[in-house]
Amino acid sequence: MFKKKHATPAVTLKETWKDGDTATKLTFFIMGLNAIKHRQWLKGFSLLFSEIVFLIWFFLSGIHSIAGLSNLGAIKTKRVIFDKAQGVYVTQQPDNSVLILLFGILALFIVAGFIYLYIINLKSNKHTFLLEKRHEHIPTNREEIASLFDQRLHATLMTIPIVLIILFTVLPTVFMISMAFTNYDRQHSIGFSWTGFQAFGNVLGGDLAGTFFPVLGWTLIWAVAATATTFFFGVLLALLIESKGIKHKNLWRTIFVIVYAVPQFVSLLMMAQFLDYQGPLNTLLMNWGWISHPIHFIDNQASPLVARITVIVVNMWIGIPVSMLTSTAIIQNLPQDQIEAARIDGASPVQIFNHITFPQILFVMSPALIQQFIGNINNFNVIYLLTGGAPMNNNYNGAGSTDLLVTWLYNLTFGQEQRYNASAVLGILIFIISATFSLIAYRHTNAYKEG
């Protein structure tokens, strides 16, 4: 029997402080000092410089920025006060709560980043102490730099992208979420305050609830219909082109792909003109004698049902080519021996499709369908460019009959309402709905179970 070899236990921070030399102990307060002692110049001076810059910023600006988060500014409205020094009345503007909130959140991120650097400093200090304790080789400055492009190359390459993601994705997201807990709207456009979950109450049970739940229902119906129709008809189109007896398959694929190749906003604007009350479609139908008067497809006089069916059909025009291309790739790689065996056993084309072709296509495309469903929940372009939310609904607050949650969010932000806090709440709710459905649906796919 071989005895299990135990590695030498690592030291703790308490042991590092207790048994370390002066430089090791001072490194708990002066970052990088132990690294400088061992001539690891790049690491040591980088940590020391970061600490100096942070402390200067923190005491000159950081504390004030973080403290501003408590009330988002003391002055909320414009007021006239008497200036004793000048002996005149002056107008005092409200504090800009947007900037106070933004710089406060940014300050918290900077503090979090410094804490992370301090943890790195402690780990480096502990590791150097452990090497000294074991009388092992301590990396030189050159070896430390070389490791950044060798063993730690992944960390070196990921540093800048992670910082940019934090600045341009995480920070704006946290800022938007914070807006949901304020009364930031048209009445409080400069100075606003924290109001807790009041904006959530307005959306879910207040004056906006009568709009939120109907728009949510239509959003889910739209997402299901848009995803199902493009997928189903895309698969049928792919099967039709791939079936025996069809000549010039590449030509047919190219014709349908042209629709996808044209920028989506161009296609949607052209379709909006095509479906206009005085557009080409109504003109053709009247010339052919199919209708006696023009049909309102997507304008404010249209029936909500007609407008909703119209946007689903137009989305099929845009989305079917994508599903066709994906399905074609899957169909061309299906095991032909199974299909031939099924034909020999007397299976009809419909049975082959139901039991062999479609299940395998669905197995491969399930994750993509989930992604497409989430994309349709947030499909801003189709609704905004085609109908603009029309027809308007008098029972809704700032939304039309074809508006999705995401286009309603846009209307609340840039329309007459300007209820920025409610828009932030909608953004949070859209994320919760999308994330919840994605997790539940993906975990029930065969691709996940068999992956």
Secondary structure in CASP SS format (residue, H / E / C, confidence):
PFRMAT SS
TARGET T0000
AUTHOR 0000-0000-0000
METHOD secondary structure of the structure
MODEL  1
M C 1.00
F C 1.00
K C 1.00
K C 1.00
K C 1.00
H C 1.00
A C 1.00
T C 1.00
P C 1.00
A C 1.00
V C 1.00
T C 1.00
L H 1.00
K H 1.00
E H 1.00
T H 1.00
W H 1.00
K H 1.00
D H 1.00
G C 1.00
D C 1.00
T H 1.00
A H 1.00
T H 1.00
K H 1.00
L H 1.00
T C 1.00
F C 1.00
F C 1.00
I C 1.00
M C 1.00
G C 1.00
L H 1.00
N H 1.00
A H 1.00
I H 1.00
K H 1.00
H C 1.00
R C 1.00
Q C 1.00
W H 1.00
L H 1.00
K H 1.00
G H 1.00
F H 1.00
S H 1.00
L H 1.00
L H 1.00
F H 1.00
S H 1.00
E H 1.00
I H 1.00
V H 1.00
F H 1.00
L H 1.00
I H 1.00
W H 1.00
F H 1.00
F H 1.00
L H 1.00
S H 1.00
G H 1.00
I H 1.00
H H 1.00
S H 1.00
I H 1.00
A H 1.00
G H 1.00
L H 1.00
S H 1.00
N C 1.00
L C 1.00
G C 1.00
A C 1.00
I C 1.00
K C 1.00
T C 1.00
K C 1.00
R E 1.00
V E 1.00
I E 1.00
F E 1.00
D E 1.00
K C 1.00
A C 1.00
Q C 1.00
G C 1.00
V E 1.00
Y E 1.00
V E 1.00
T E 1.00
Q E 1.00
Q C 1.00
P C 1.00
D C 1.00
N C 1.00
S H 1.00
V H 1.00
L H 1.00
I H 1.00
L H 1.00
L H 1.00
F H 1.00
G H 1.00
I H 1.00
L H 1.00
A H 1.00
L H 1.00
F H 1.00
I H 1.00
V H 1.00
A H 1.00
G H 1.00
F H 1.00
I H 1.00
Y H 1.00
L H 1.00
Y H 1.00
I H 1.00
I H 1.00
N H 1.00
L H 1.00
K H 1.00
S H 1.00
N H 1.00
K H 1.00
H H 1.00
T H 1.00
F H 1.00
L H 1.00
L H 1.00
E H 1.00
K H 1.00
R H 1.00
H C 1.00
E C 1.00
H C 1.00
I C 1.00
P C 1.00
T C 1.00
N H 1.00
R H 1.00
E H 1.00
E H 1.00
I H 1.00
A H 1.00
S H 1.00
L H 1.00
F C 1.00
D C 1.00
Q C 1.00
R C 1.00
L H 1.00
H H 1.00
A H 1.00
T H 1.00
L H 1.00
M H 1.00
T H 1.00
I H 1.00
P H 1.00
I H 1.00
V H 1.00
L H 1.00
I H 1.00
I H 1.00
L H 1.00
F H 1.00
T H 1.00
V H 1.00
L H 1.00
P H 1.00
T H 1.00
V H 1.00
F H 1.00
M H 1.00
I H 1.00
S H 1.00
M H 1.00
A C 1.00
F C 1.00
T E 1.00
N C 1.00
Y C 1.00
D C 1.00
R C 1.00
Q C 1.00
H C 1.00
S C 1.00
I C 1.00
G C 1.00
F C 1.00
S C 1.00
W E 1.00
T C 1.00
G C 1.00
F C 1.00
Q H 1.00
A H 1.00
F H 1.00
G H 1.00
N H 1.00
V H 1.00
L H 1.00
G C 1.00
G C 1.00
D C 1.00
L C 1.00
A H 1.00
G H 1.00
T H 1.00
F H 1.00
F H 1.00
P H 1.00
V H 1.00
L H 1.00
G H 1.00
W H 1.00
T H 1.00
L H 1.00
I H 1.00
W H 1.00
A H 1.00
V H 1.00
A H 1.00
A H 1.00
T H 1.00
A H 1.00
T H 1.00
T H 1.00
F H 1.00
F H 1.00
F H 1.00
G H 1.00
V H 1.00
L H 1.00
L H 1.00
A H 1.00
L H 1.00
L H 1.00
I H 1.00
E H 1.00
S C 1.00
K C 1.00
G C 1.00
I C 1.00
K C 1.00
H C 1.00
K H 1.00
N H 1.00
L H 1.00
W H 1.00
R H 1.00
T H 1.00
I H 1.00
F H 1.00
V H 1.00
I H 1.00
V H 1.00
Y H 1.00
A H 1.00
V C 1.00
P C 1.00
Q H 1.00
F H 1.00
V H 1.00
S H 1.00
L H 1.00
L H 1.00
M H 1.00
M H 1.00
A H 1.00
Q H 1.00
F H 1.00
L C 1.00
D C 1.00
Y C 1.00
Q C 1.00
G C 1.00
P H 1.00
L H 1.00
N H 1.00
T H 1.00
L H 1.00
L H 1.00
M H 1.00
N H 1.00
W C 1.00
G C 1.00
W C 1.00
I C 1.00
S C 1.00
H C 1.00
P C 1.00
I C 1.00
H C 1.00
F C 1.00
I C 1.00
D C 1.00
N C 1.00
Q C 1.00
A C 1.00
S C 1.00
P H 1.00
L H 1.00
V H 1.00
A H 1.00
R H 1.00
I H 1.00
T H 1.00
V H 1.00
I H 1.00
V H 1.00
V H 1.00
N H 1.00
M H 1.00
W H 1.00
I H 1.00
G H 1.00
I H 1.00
P H 1.00
V H 1.00
S H 1.00
M H 1.00
L H 1.00
T H 1.00
S H 1.00
T H 1.00
A H 1.00
I H 1.00
I H 1.00
Q H 1.00
N C 1.00
L C 1.00
P C 1.00
Q H 1.00
D H 1.00
Q H 1.00
I H 1.00
E H 1.00
A H 1.00
A H 1.00
R H 1.00
I H 1.00
D C 1.00
G C 1.00
A C 1.00
S C 1.00
P H 1.00
V H 1.00
Q H 1.00
I H 1.00
F H 1.00
N H 1.00
H H 1.00
I H 1.00
T H 1.00
F H 1.00
P H 1.00
Q H 1.00
I H 1.00
L H 1.00
F H 1.00
V H 1.00
M H 1.00
S H 1.00
P H 1.00
A H 1.00
L H 1.00
I H 1.00
Q H 1.00
Q H 1.00
F H 1.00
I H 1.00
G H 1.00
N H 1.00
I H 1.00
N C 1.00
N C 1.00
F H 1.00
N H 1.00
V H 1.00
I H 1.00
Y H 1.00
L H 1.00
L H 1.00
T C 1.00
G C 1.00
G C 1.00
A C 1.00
P C 1.00
M E 1.00
N C 1.00
N C 1.00
N C 1.00
Y C 1.00
N C 1.00
G C 1.00
A C 1.00
G E 1.00
S C 1.00
T C 1.00
D C 1.00
L C 1.00
L H 1.00
V H 1.00
T H 1.00
W H 1.00
L H 1.00
Y H 1.00
N H 1.00
L H 1.00
T H 1.00
F H 1.00
G C 1.00
Q C 1.00
E C 1.00
Q C 1.00
R C 1.00
Y H 1.00
N H 1.00
A H 1.00
S H 1.00
A H 1.00
V H 1.00
L H 1.00
G H 1.00
I H 1.00
L H 1.00
I H 1.00
F H 1.00
I H 1.00
I H 1.00
S H 1.00
A H 1.00
T H 1.00
F H 1.00
S H 1.00
L H 1.00
I H 1.00
A H 1.00
Y H 1.00
R H 1.00
H C 1.00
T C 1.00
N H 1.00
A H 1.00
Y H 1.00
K H 1.00
E C 1.00
G C 1.00
END
